Structure formats: structure tokens, C-alpha cells
Amino acid sequence: ILLDEPFAGIDPISIIDIKRIITHLQQRGIGILITDHNVRETLDICQSAYIVDQGTIIAEGSPS
């Protein structure tokens, strides 16, 4: 599943709900790709992260 900016313009309660849904999908073995400028919210739920600058991966690793 591709999610583009899933937390943009979302209230804090809805962010919690979206994170819960994403976590549930991950637990079911469903792969999820998130593109987002809201790094804090995204890193809370991802297993690996890539930082891309002008189409080039400049950093990658575990968010923890």
C-alpha cells in the first residue's frame, strides 16, 4: 500500500487512528510505503527509513 502524506492536515486524534490502522496492516504482513514530510509521526511506526534528496537516497536505516 502506498500512502502519500497520510498525516498532512490531520488532527491529533485522527493521527492516532491512522497509526493504529497502519500498525494493524503491518501485523497482517501487508507492506506499506509512506512518503511524508512529517518525519516524527512516520518514524514512530516504520521499520526502516530512507531519506531521499532530489531522487537520490542519502540516508537509510532503522528509525530506532
C-alpha positions as CSV (number, residue, x, y, z in Angstrom):
1,I,0.0,0.0,0.0
2,L,1.3,3.5,-0.9
3,L,0.4,6.3,1.5
4,D,1.3,9.8,0.4
5,E,1.4,12.3,3.2
6,P,-1.1,10.4,5.4
7,F,-0.7,12.8,8.3
8,A,-0.9,16.1,6.4
9,G,-3.6,18.4,7.8
10,I,-4.9,15.7,10.2
11,D,-6.0,16.3,13.8
12,P,-4.1,14.5,16.6
13,I,-6.9,12.1,17.3
14,S,-7.1,11.0,13.7
15,I,-3.3,10.6,13.6
16,I,-3.6,8.1,16.4
17,D,-6.3,6.2,14.5
18,I,-4.3,6.2,11.2
19,K,-1.2,4.9,13.1
20,R,-3.3,2.2,14.6
21,I,-4.6,1.1,11.2
22,I,-1.1,1.1,9.7
23,T,0.2,-1.0,12.6
24,H,-2.6,-3.5,12.2
25,L,-1.9,-3.8,8.4
26,Q,1.8,-4.4,9.2
27,Q,0.9,-7.1,11.7
28,R,-1.1,-8.8,8.9
29,G,2.0,-8.9,6.7
30,I,0.9,-6.1,4.4
31,G,3.8,-3.9,3.1
32,I,3.3,-0.2,3.3
33,L,5.3,2.6,1.7
34,I,4.8,6.0,3.2
35,T,6.1,9.3,1.7
36,D,5.8,12.1,4.2
37,H,7.4,15.3,5.4
38,N,6.1,14.7,8.9
39,V,9.1,12.7,9.9
40,R,8.2,12.4,13.6
41,E,4.9,10.7,13.1
42,T,6.2,8.5,10.3
43,L,9.3,7.3,12.2
44,D,7.1,6.2,15.1
45,I,5.5,3.4,13.0
46,C,8.1,2.5,10.3
47,Q,10.6,-0.4,10.4
48,S,13.1,1.2,8.0
49,A,13.5,4.7,6.7
50,Y,15.1,6.2,3.6
51,I,15.8,9.9,3.2
52,V,15.7,11.0,-0.5
53,D,17.0,14.2,-1.9
54,Q,16.3,15.1,-5.5
55,G,15.8,11.4,-6.3
56,T,18.9,10.1,-4.6
57,I,18.8,8.1,-1.3
58,I,21.1,10.0,1.0
59,A,20.5,8.0,4.2
60,E,18.8,4.7,5.2
61,G,18.4,2.6,8.3
62,S,16.2,1.8,11.3
63,P,14.4,4.7,12.9
64,S,15.1,3.4,16.4
